[in-house]
Structures are given as structure tokens and as C-alpha cells.
């Protein structure tokens, strides 16, 4: 009970930080408007240097930038854990099945299920985002001093992602968060080899399990203790710097993405369950709903995994052996909610930077997003940080794009929370489907 109260306290603190940051940010925004309109730009300049200035640029040499420092430390702290978390968690997932004869068949069905849900999510996310962009809801004027010539789509062959996914140098792949897909490949190869070696690989498995505990402890501290303060600073700084003209487009982005994610979670998976298994989809949604609510509150697939596992085994009738593979694997590579968010975020950022996003662009974004999301670690804000990889792949790296991206980073907390139910309920959906296809689903338990 104390652990549950502690989790609720963390969620409460983050929501308080979000609301407080919004209030303080809007207050500073109004103060900024008033000072500038009354000719007191120098007063705002002092406030800006004290709290909000980016201290890593030339103009920030003499600035203190308290809110900027706190936000950047938190973001960099999360990014620091991305590579080791992907390597450790996916390696352990790939060697979790005791019966290696079933591994290929189960893995194939699992990956196919995740991929199909990825494609459907990306299609609907891209369609809604394109419709909102066409309606002019994402139009925003960026600060004139930061706008350079809009970036264009450079020559890029999406098939190149397949080649670069296999690293020629492991150390190089581990040295950058832009090579997450290569880390995923290394982790899969390592996990499969460990599975084949059996007891001979136990020493390495114990090392990875210990590493996983260390990483989880570090992330728990960072998210629980530093997270609320960082969220407050990020949100406050965003609205204080970017001004009132950002409120309407930012609200359109948040509301559009959250509504799309909610509609998908209550339609996509029940339909998928019924089409593939002919099981009653309403029983599934009723039993799995609490997992979605918990994921929304915790904003972490990893934190939701224990509850998801118990629900699948005890209430949906899934076997423990298959669930021990499908759910951890899904926690690591099934981030279709992140892909839906990516479709909105990339469209919003590019449109804000003056780039005309076309359906062809959206198709490439979907491909890159699926590749990036499959290597996205199960921690809060990881999907948001990987937007940079998406923008780099599209060649959208102008100053205007980076400013719009900074805006998304600061306001994306509600969307990050809304995408988690799509991720974790998707894991359970594929788990039920694979169990039913393997004839290991307890129908009495499922229908109870």
C-alpha cells in the first residue's frame, strides 16, 4: 500500500508541476508583453538572463539561466540512460523463453503483430495531423531572429536505415543516441545467442540483470525526484520565452494528438482482437482498462509491466511462458503510441518552421518513426527526445525547426502520458493474440 501511495504521490507531484509551470509561464509571458510594450526591454532582459536564457549560446555567456540549467540536466540525464537501457532490457527479453523450439514462431507472430499495429497507428496519426495542418491549426510565427532559410528534404533513401541498423563498430553504435536501432540489433543478437547457449551464458545474464537494476534505480530517482522540478522549469521557460502567439497552435497540437490516441486505444485493439481471434473484445477492454489508466499515470511502459503481466495471466488467461517473452519485448519495441505522437510532432514542427509537409513526407516520417520507436526505451520523455533523430533523417534541422522542437519538448508531457495506454494495451493485445494462436489461452479465464 505504501508503494502504491508513493506512486500516486509521484503522479500528483508531476501534475502539480505541470499546472504550476503553466501558470508561472503564462504569468511571465504576460509580464514580458507588458514590459516590452512599455519600453522596458532591459528589465525583461535581466529577468530572462536570470531564469530562462540558454547559457550554451554566445548570448548566454553572462547569463545564469536557472530554469534552462535544470531542464537540460534532466533531459541529458534521461538521454544518458537510453543506450544501456535498450541494450540490457531487450537482451534479457530475447533470452527469457525457456523452450527455444517455440522462440522463432512466437517471436515471428509477436513482431508481426506489433508491426501491423505500428502501420495502422502511423496511418491514422499522419492522416489527422495532415488534416490539422491543412486546416491551418499548426500555423505559428517563430521568433524572427531565430528563423533561417527553411530546411528542405535532402536526398535520403529510407532503405539506408536497414544497412545502418547493423553497426560495423559496436563502440560507435553505443556512443550516440542517434544509433538506437543499431543498439537494438546488437541487443537482439546478444539475447538470441544467450538463449542458444543456455547455462553457459548465465554469468553474462546475471551481469545484465544487475545492470538493469542499476539503470532502473537511477531512472526511478531521476524521474521521481528531479522530474517534477524539471517539468515545472521546462513548461515555465517555454511560455515565458515564446509568447502568447504559441498558445493556440500548441493547444491544437496537444488536443489533436491526445484525442487521436484515445480514439485509437478504444477502437484499434478491440477490432484487432475480434478480427484475429473472434474473442469478445469488450471483455478484453474491461479487464485491461486499469493497465491503460496506470500507464497514463506513471508515463512509463517499464513501470506498467508488472501490472500488465499479472492482468494478462490472471484475468485474460495468457500463459506465463509466452507472456514472459511478449510483454517485455513489447515494453522495449512496441511504441506505436510514440509513432502516432511522432506523426503529429514532426508535422507541427515542420509547419511551424515554414516547411510544407506533403503526404510523401509523411510516408517517410512514418518509416523513420517506426524504426526509431522500436528502439525507444520504456522511460518517460524518451519518445520526445527521439524526435531529433526523426528531424535529422528528414533533413529538417534548421534553427526554426529546433526552436519548434524545443516548444514540443516543453509542452509534450500530456501527449507523452496519453500515448502510454496505446503502448501498454498494445502489448497485452498482441500477447492475447499470440497465446490464442499458440492454443495456450485459457478461454475460461478470458471469458470469466
HELIX and SHEET records of a PDB file:
HELIX    1   1 UNK A    2  UNK A   37  1                                  36    
HELIX    2   2 UNK A   41  UNK A   51  1                                  11    
HELIX    3   3 UNK A   58  UNK A   60  5                                   3    
HELIX    4   4 UNK A   66  UNK A   94  1                                  29    
HELIX    5   5 UNK A  100  UNK A  102  5                                   3    
HELIX    6   6 UNK A  103  UNK A  134  1                                  32    
HELIX    7   7 UNK A  144  UNK A  146  5                                   3    
HELIX    8   8 UNK A  160  UNK A  164  1                                   5    
HELIX    9   9 UNK A  170  UNK A  174  1                                   5    
HELIX   10  10 UNK A  177  UNK A  179  5                                   3    
HELIX   11  11 UNK A  180  UNK A  197  1                                  18    
HELIX   12  12 UNK A  198  UNK A  201  5                                   4    
HELIX   13  13 UNK A  202  UNK A  221  1                                  20    
HELIX   14  14 UNK A  222  UNK A  226  3                                   5    
HELIX   15  15 UNK A  227  UNK A  242  1                                  16    
HELIX   16  16 UNK A  244  UNK A  246  5                                   3    
HELIX   17  17 UNK A  247  UNK A  277  1                                  31    
HELIX   18  18 UNK A  281  UNK A  298  1                                  18    
HELIX   19  19 UNK A  301  UNK A  314  1                                  14    
HELIX   20  20 UNK A  320  UNK A  333  1                                  14    
HELIX   21  21 UNK A  336  UNK A  352  1                                  17    
HELIX   22  22 UNK A  359  UNK A  373  1                                  15    
HELIX   23  23 UNK A  382  UNK A  385  1                                   4    
HELIX   24  24 UNK A  387  UNK A  394  1                                   8    
HELIX   25  25 UNK A  399  UNK A  411  1                                  13    
HELIX   26  26 UNK A  413  UNK A  437  1                                  25    
HELIX   27  27 UNK A  443  UNK A  447  1                                   5    
END                                                                             
